[in-house]
């Protein structure tokens, strides 16, 4: 039986990973800084899951990683120390982070010789990358690839994901399309996501997908926009950004309010939508994918990839999701994800 550690396994995405992995018969170890939360979650399983207290911001003693075949990281990191530790020990490494700065650092690490390393497992990056790859296959001459991501605020979003999203309003990123650096939520657009959502507002956002795609294919421009299913909330965030009030989200007390709101799914829809097009109002070759409960879908993708790595004969090395599967295969394997006709 293979042993897989899920770092951040008591979080929203992590819990989904743990449940999916145990359903597939893997032995799972919970890893993280909050031992009490892990202990509570571990009690939901029989036998009770093993827990290991680790802090990825510090050096993890090798004994804590002994006998592991794989780690799946479901939280953000600031440096690549833990990734490098796993590589040296020959432990397969899967990362669900959406932090583009961190993923760029991982991309530049030496290619693993004793294990496999996979990044970009989620909605963006992840599903968006697969959809973009499928779109460029249909439209090989397309130079501008626009990725629109619509999130339903009725979904129960994890605390870490909500904090990260609102913190991005005060951050910049480098993008080849605009003057460098560019701030999040500066450029807005209206796009038609199709029924039942119709037209929704979105704004530029520094998701890692556009950076990973451009790194692999610098001959095109990739740009990602983020919108919420409630237009009023997208407009409110744009206004907050425009008048300079986004700095308030630097205050931990202030950010507690959107975290509380987004975690409970009080209004809105549980759906998510990904649209890839040339950015024009009408694009007959556009690709639109949709589903419900983003965190659960992310977990299903991670476990799908874990199965591929542990069961199939793949050479050791560094992988993006687009190198392991296709949009068509994911659609056939994940009933939670669908495509419009």
C-alpha positions as CSV (number, residue, x, y, z in Angstrom):
1,X,0.0,0.0,0.0
2,X,1.4,3.4,-1.0
3,X,1.7,6.1,1.7
4,X,0.8,9.7,0.8
5,X,1.1,12.7,3.0
6,X,-1.3,15.5,2.5
7,X,0.1,18.8,3.8
8,X,-2.7,21.1,4.8
9,X,-5.0,18.1,4.9
10,X,-7.5,19.7,7.3
11,X,-8.2,22.6,4.9
12,X,-11.1,22.8,2.4
13,X,-9.1,21.4,-0.5
14,X,-7.0,19.1,1.7
15,X,-10.0,17.4,3.2
16,X,-11.3,16.5,-0.3
17,X,-7.9,15.1,-1.1
18,X,-7.7,13.0,2.0
19,X,-11.2,11.5,1.5
20,X,-10.5,10.7,-2.2
21,X,-7.2,9.1,-1.4
22,X,-8.6,6.9,1.4
23,X,-11.4,5.9,-0.9
24,X,-8.7,4.7,-3.4
25,X,-7.1,2.6,-0.7
26,X,-4.0,4.7,0.0
27,X,-2.5,5.1,3.5
28,X,-2.8,8.8,4.3
29,X,-0.8,10.9,6.7
30,X,-2.1,14.3,7.7
31,X,0.7,17.0,7.9
32,X,0.5,20.6,9.0
33,X,1.2,23.1,11.7
34,X,-2.2,22.9,13.5
35,X,-2.1,19.5,15.3
36,X,-5.5,20.1,17.1
37,X,-7.3,20.6,13.8
38,X,-5.6,17.6,12.3
39,X,-6.6,15.4,15.3
40,X,-10.3,16.5,15.0
41,X,-10.3,15.7,11.3
42,X,-8.5,12.4,11.7
43,X,-11.2,11.1,14.0
44,X,-13.6,11.1,11.0
45,X,-11.8,8.0,9.6
46,X,-11.5,4.4,10.7
47,X,-8.8,3.6,11.4
48,X,-7.9,7.1,12.7
49,X,-5.5,8.8,10.3
50,X,-1.9,9.3,11.4
51,X,-0.9,13.0,12.0
52,X,2.5,14.7,11.7
53,X,3.2,18.2,12.9
54,X,5.4,20.0,10.3
55,X,6.0,23.6,9.3
56,X,7.1,24.0,5.7
57,X,8.6,27.4,6.5
58,X,11.2,25.5,8.5
59,X,13.5,22.6,7.7
60,X,11.5,19.3,8.1
61,X,13.6,16.6,9.7
62,X,14.0,13.6,7.3
63,X,12.5,11.2,9.9
64,X,9.1,12.9,9.4
65,X,9.3,12.1,5.7
66,X,10.4,8.5,6.1
67,X,8.4,5.8,4.3
68,X,6.5,8.4,2.2
69,X,5.9,7.6,-1.5
70,X,4.3,11.0,-2.2
71,X,3.3,14.3,-0.7
72,X,0.4,16.5,-1.9
73,X,0.8,20.1,-0.7
74,X,-2.5,22.1,-0.3
75,X,-1.1,25.3,1.1
76,X,1.0,28.2,-0.1
77,X,4.8,28.3,0.5
78,X,7.3,31.1,0.3
79,X,10.3,29.2,-0.8
80,X,11.2,25.8,-2.4
81,X,13.0,24.3,0.6
82,X,10.4,21.5,1.1
83,X,10.2,20.7,-2.6
84,X,14.0,20.3,-2.7
85,X,13.9,18.1,0.4
86,X,11.3,15.8,-1.3
87,X,13.4,15.6,-4.4
88,X,16.6,14.6,-2.5
89,X,14.6,11.9,-0.7
90,X,13.0,10.5,-3.9
91,X,9.5,11.4,-2.8
92,X,7.0,12.3,-5.5
93,X,5.7,15.9,-5.1
94,X,2.3,17.3,-6.1
95,X,1.4,21.0,-5.6
96,X,-2.0,22.6,-5.7
97,X,-0.8,26.2,-5.1
98,X,-2.1,29.0,-7.3
99,X,0.8,31.3,-6.2
100,X,2.5,32.3,-9.4
101,X,5.7,33.6,-7.8
102,X,6.2,30.3,-6.0
103,X,5.4,28.1,-9.0
104,X,7.9,30.1,-11.1
105,X,10.6,29.2,-8.5
106,X,9.6,25.5,-8.6
107,X,9.8,25.7,-12.4
108,X,13.4,26.8,-12.2
109,X,14.5,24.0,-9.9
110,X,16.7,21.2,-11.2
111,X,14.6,18.4,-12.8
112,X,14.1,15.6,-10.3
113,X,16.2,12.5,-11.0
114,X,14.7,10.2,-8.3
115,X,11.0,11.3,-8.3
116,X,8.2,13.1,-10.1
117,X,7.2,16.7,-9.5
118,X,3.8,18.1,-10.7
119,X,2.5,21.6,-10.3
120,X,-0.6,23.4,-11.4
121,X,-3.3,21.0,-10.0
122,X,-6.6,22.9,-9.6
123,X,-8.8,25.2,-11.4
124,X,-6.4,28.0,-12.3
125,X,-3.7,26.8,-12.9
126,X,-5.0,23.3,-13.9
127,X,-8.3,23.1,-15.7
128,X,-7.6,26.5,-17.4
129,X,-4.3,25.2,-18.8
130,X,-5.9,22.1,-20.2
131,X,-8.7,24.2,-21.8
132,X,-6.1,26.6,-23.3
133,X,-4.1,23.6,-24.7
134,X,-7.3,22.3,-26.3
135,X,-8.1,25.7,-27.7
136,X,-4.7,26.2,-29.3
137,X,-5.0,22.8,-30.9
138,X,-8.2,23.8,-32.5
139,X,-6.9,27.3,-33.4
140,X,-3.1,27.0,-34.0
141,X,-2.9,30.5,-35.5
142,X,-4.5,32.2,-32.5
143,X,-2.1,34.8,-30.9
144,X,-4.3,36.0,-28.1
145,X,-5.7,33.5,-25.6
146,X,-8.1,35.0,-23.1
147,X,-9.0,32.9,-20.1
148,X,-12.1,33.9,-18.1
149,X,-12.7,32.3,-14.7
150,X,-16.0,32.8,-13.0
151,X,-16.4,31.7,-9.3
152,X,-19.7,31.2,-7.6
153,X,-19.7,32.8,-4.1
154,X,-22.3,30.4,-3.0
155,X,-19.6,27.7,-2.9
156,X,-18.0,27.1,0.5
157,X,-14.5,28.5,-0.3
158,X,-11.7,27.6,2.0
159,X,-10.3,30.2,4.3
160,X,-6.8,30.1,2.9
161,X,-8.1,30.5,-0.7
162,X,-10.3,33.5,0.3
163,X,-7.4,35.2,2.1
164,X,-5.1,34.7,-0.8
165,X,-7.6,36.1,-3.3
166,X,-8.2,39.3,-1.4
167,X,-4.6,39.7,-0.6
168,X,-3.9,39.8,-4.4
169,X,-5.7,43.1,-4.7
170,X,-2.6,44.7,-3.2
171,X,-0.1,42.8,-5.3
172,X,1.4,43.2,-8.7
173,X,2.6,40.7,-11.3
174,X,4.6,40.8,-14.5
175,X,2.7,40.1,-17.7
176,X,4.1,40.5,-21.3
177,X,0.8,42.1,-22.6
178,X,0.9,45.1,-20.3
179,X,3.4,47.6,-18.8
180,X,5.4,45.9,-16.0
181,X,4.5,45.4,-13.3
182,X,0.7,45.3,-13.5
183,X,-1.7,45.4,-10.6
184,X,-4.6,43.0,-10.1
185,X,-8.2,44.1,-10.9
186,X,-7.1,47.1,-13.0
187,X,-8.4,46.1,-16.5
188,X,-12.0,44.8,-16.7
189,X,-14.1,43.2,-19.4
190,X,-17.5,41.8,-19.9
191,X,-17.8,38.3,-21.2
192,X,-20.6,35.9,-22.0
193,X,-20.3,32.7,-20.1
194,X,-23.4,31.2,-21.6
195,X,-26.4,29.9,-19.8
196,X,-27.3,30.1,-17.0
197,X,-24.8,32.9,-16.1
198,X,-24.9,35.0,-19.3
199,X,-22.7,38.1,-19.3
200,X,-20.6,38.8,-16.3
201,X,-17.9,41.3,-15.4
202,X,-14.3,40.2,-14.8
203,X,-10.9,41.8,-14.2
204,X,-7.3,40.9,-14.8
205,X,-5.9,38.6,-12.2
206,X,-2.4,37.1,-11.6
207,X,-3.3,33.5,-11.6
208,X,-0.3,31.3,-12.4
209,X,-1.9,29.6,-15.4
210,X,-1.1,32.5,-17.8
211,X,2.5,32.6,-16.6
212,X,3.0,28.8,-17.0
213,X,1.4,28.8,-20.4
214,X,3.5,31.7,-21.6
215,X,6.6,30.1,-20.3
216,X,5.9,26.9,-22.3
217,X,4.7,28.8,-25.4
218,X,6.0,32.4,-25.6
219,X,4.8,32.7,-29.2
220,X,1.3,33.7,-27.8
221,X,-0.2,36.1,-25.3
222,X,-2.1,34.4,-22.5
223,X,-4.2,36.5,-20.1
224,X,-6.5,35.5,-17.2
225,X,-9.5,37.4,-15.9
226,X,-11.4,36.7,-12.7
227,X,-15.1,37.3,-12.1
228,X,-17.7,36.4,-9.5
229,X,-21.2,35.1,-10.2
230,X,-22.6,38.1,-8.4
231,X,-21.9,41.1,-10.6
232,X,-22.4,43.5,-7.7
233,X,-19.5,42.0,-5.8
234,X,-17.1,42.1,-8.8
235,X,-18.1,45.8,-9.3
236,X,-17.6,46.5,-5.6
237,X,-14.1,45.0,-5.7
238,X,-13.2,47.0,-8.8
239,X,-14.4,50.2,-7.0
240,X,-12.5,49.4,-3.9
241,X,-9.4,48.9,-6.0
242,X,-10.0,52.0,-8.1
243,X,-10.4,54.4,-5.1
244,X,-7.4,53.0,-3.3
245,X,-9.2,51.2,-0.5
246,X,-7.7,47.8,-1.3
247,X,-5.0,48.5,1.1
248,X,-7.5,47.9,3.9
249,X,-7.3,44.2,3.1
250,X,-3.7,44.3,4.5
251,X,-5.3,44.5,7.9
252,X,-6.0,41.0,9.3
253,X,-9.1,42.4,11.1
254,X,-10.6,43.7,7.9
255,X,-10.0,40.6,5.9
256,X,-11.9,38.5,8.4
257,X,-15.2,39.9,7.0
258,X,-14.8,38.6,3.4
259,X,-13.4,35.3,4.8
260,X,-16.4,34.9,7.0
261,X,-18.8,35.7,4.1
262,X,-17.1,33.6,1.4
263,X,-16.7,30.5,3.7
264,X,-20.4,30.3,4.3
265,X,-21.9,30.5,0.8
266,X,-24.8,32.7,2.0
267,X,-25.7,34.0,-1.5
268,X,-24.8,33.1,-5.1
269,X,-24.1,29.8,-6.8
270,X,-21.8,26.9,-6.1
271,X,-20.7,26.7,-9.7
272,X,-17.5,27.7,-11.4
273,X,-17.0,28.4,-15.1
274,X,-13.9,28.5,-17.3
275,X,-14.0,30.1,-20.7
276,X,-11.1,30.1,-23.2
277,X,-11.4,32.2,-26.3
278,X,-9.7,34.8,-28.5
279,X,-11.3,37.5,-26.4
280,X,-13.7,38.6,-29.0
281,X,-17.5,38.9,-28.3
282,X,-18.2,36.0,-30.7
283,X,-15.7,33.2,-31.0
284,X,-17.2,30.0,-32.5
285,X,-14.2,27.9,-31.3
286,X,-14.5,29.0,-27.7
287,X,-14.2,26.4,-25.0
288,X,-16.5,26.6,-21.9
289,X,-16.1,24.2,-19.0
290,X,-18.2,24.3,-15.8
291,X,-18.9,22.4,-12.6
292,X,-19.8,22.7,-8.9
293,X,-17.7,22.8,-5.7
294,X,-14.3,23.9,-6.9
295,X,-12.4,22.5,-3.9
296,X,-13.8,19.0,-4.4
297,X,-13.0,19.1,-8.1
298,X,-9.4,20.2,-7.3
299,X,-9.1,17.2,-5.0
300,X,-10.4,14.9,-7.7
301,X,-7.8,16.2,-10.2
302,X,-5.0,15.8,-7.6
303,X,-6.0,12.2,-6.9
304,X,-6.4,11.4,-10.6
305,X,-2.8,12.6,-11.1
306,X,-1.6,10.7,-8.1
307,X,-3.0,7.5,-9.5
308,X,-1.3,8.2,-12.8
309,X,2.0,8.7,-11.2
310,X,1.8,5.8,-8.8
311,X,0.3,3.2,-11.2
312,X,1.6,4.1,-14.7
313,X,5.2,3.8,-15.7
314,X,6.3,7.4,-16.1
315,X,9.9,8.6,-16.1
316,X,11.0,10.8,-13.2
317,X,11.0,14.5,-13.9
318,X,9.1,17.8,-13.7
319,X,5.5,17.9,-15.1
320,X,2.7,20.3,-15.7
321,X,-0.8,18.9,-15.8
322,X,-0.9,19.4,-19.6
323,X,2.0,16.9,-19.9
324,X,0.1,14.2,-18.1
325,X,-3.4,14.4,-19.4
326,X,-5.8,16.3,-21.8
327,X,-9.0,18.1,-21.4
328,X,-10.9,15.3,-23.0
329,X,-9.5,12.7,-20.6
330,X,-10.2,14.9,-17.6
331,X,-13.8,15.3,-18.8
332,X,-14.2,11.6,-19.2
333,X,-12.8,10.8,-15.7
334,X,-14.3,13.6,-13.6
335,X,-18.1,13.7,-13.6
336,X,-18.0,16.9,-11.6
337,X,-16.6,18.7,-14.7
338,X,-18.5,19.3,-17.9
339,X,-18.3,21.2,-21.2
340,X,-21.0,23.1,-23.1
341,X,-21.8,22.0,-26.6
